[in-house]
Amino acid sequence: MIIIVLILISIYSGQSTYCNTQVEQESLYLEFEKLVQTRQNSKAIETGHGLFERLVSKYPENASLHDLQRRLKVAQDIVELISKGLKSRQKKSIEDIIGLDKRLDLPSVGTNEEVHGYLLVPAEQLYWTHLESFSHELNIQGVSATESIFLWGYYCLRMQSWIKEVAINITRVIVTNPDSSDLSYYSFVLPLLYICEEESGWKKLEFLFALVDSGNLDTISDFCLLRVDRPSVAFAIAKYKAISQGKSFSSVDWALAESTKCFENHRMNIAEKILNAAIDALSDKDKIVEMRLKIAEYYGKSGDNLAAAKRCKQIAGDFPDSLLYGKVMSSYFAYLARQLKAEEILAEIDSVLESPSCQRYLSQLLYLKWWALRKTNQQVLAKKIGEQLIEDHERDPHIAPVLLAHATDALSNQQYEKCRQLLVHLTKNFPKTNSAKQAQEILVRLGRK
């Protein structure tokens, strides 16, 4: 009987201890939440750290907890690396100021010589080196709902606290040494990793934009766009800047301008990504056509004319009633011409020429048909189309090569006066074309006859 009583007492005591522990932890979770809400971040981090360590001990086999622990450790290491580099840069700046007056005999600031020679790796290298640790979704499992809420809150608090710490320290260095404005890049490394899987989360980190000088925001935007492949962040910066300055912001205009910048910097993949994101948000079909045509244009400028032609054909198929249909088709045939696909052009162009929506681009389409006919040695038909172009579109630049070709044909047939008339027309009306330069050379030779 005594043994049974002792066992019951032991069980009760264990349950009581467990319940007391649970109540204590629940109280600490509430205290943590209250500290966060009242912005007492230092105390919240201290309380949260203790709770976090308890949970790691409580769930020693929990992979998601270990993943969170590793991520926090990587973030802390990045902060320490940047902090070490900032101290080195700041020390050098102060010593340079002291060195301006040789009469001052002051001791060096600090005693750690290792810091003085520390070299901070480029910001983009720091980002790419640690991207893998943040690129997968953080999925906390195997804990209670209360514990899960705490863990997410603690993670966000630590990350945002470190982000703010780095940003403020960098701002201080830049203020004392304006030549260190390139350090602004480092204030975005950790937030770029933190929001890695949540591209729409920049709203809660806009305080970062406010810490960056307005004139330097564009530089930071280019860093995000061209060096770390994060166009959505560049978009958020541009939108913030426009709104903060009381200006209107057009996502379409931004996409067109920034995609051009990416293309010029040999970042075709980012250019296409930007335009596709803008297209997905549009409902205006002609705007969609314009932006898809821009992608085709980039492929053409990159030398991939077949890919450009294919995209134009897809656009025409998707939007046959677009106001830009004629432009799309003339671009399509132009890309085919660059690949010397004359037969393919002739197989399709007549139906396009008959389309009412293509009349605005009639001269360009007729020129492409003329070119394809000559390329396939159909000289009689080509001559007929060429004469139609010259007669109906005498002021259109597309007839410049037609005039030159007809002039050289006349020259080969010893029709010197007709040749001269065509060349004069060409040089007079289209002086800046390549055809006009060739025409001028022929006129010089004709003058000797």
Buried (B, 14 or more C-beta within 10 A) or exposed (E): EEEEEEEEEEEEEEEEEEEEEEEEBEEBBEBBBEBBEEEEBEBBBEBBEEBBEBBBEEBEEBEBBEBBBEBBEBBEEBBEBBBBBBBBBBBBBBBEEBEEEEEEEEEEEBEEEEBBEBEBEEBBEBBBEBBEBBEEEBEBEEBEEEBBBBBEBBBBBBBBBBBBBBBEBBBEBBEEBEEBBEBBBBBBBBBBBBBBEEBEBBEEBBEBBEBBBEEBBEBBBBBBBBBBBBBBBBBBBBBBBBEEEEEEBEBBEBBBEBBBBBBEBEBBEBBBBBBBBBBEEBEEBEBBBBBBBBBBBBBBEBEBBBBBBBBBBBBBEEBEEBEBBBBBBBBBBBBBBBEEBBEBBBEBBEEBBEBEBBEBBBBBBBBBBBBBBBBBEBEEBBBEBBEEBBEEBEEBBBBBBBBBBBBBBBBEEEBEEBBBBBBBBBBEBBEEBEBBEBBEEBBEEBEEE
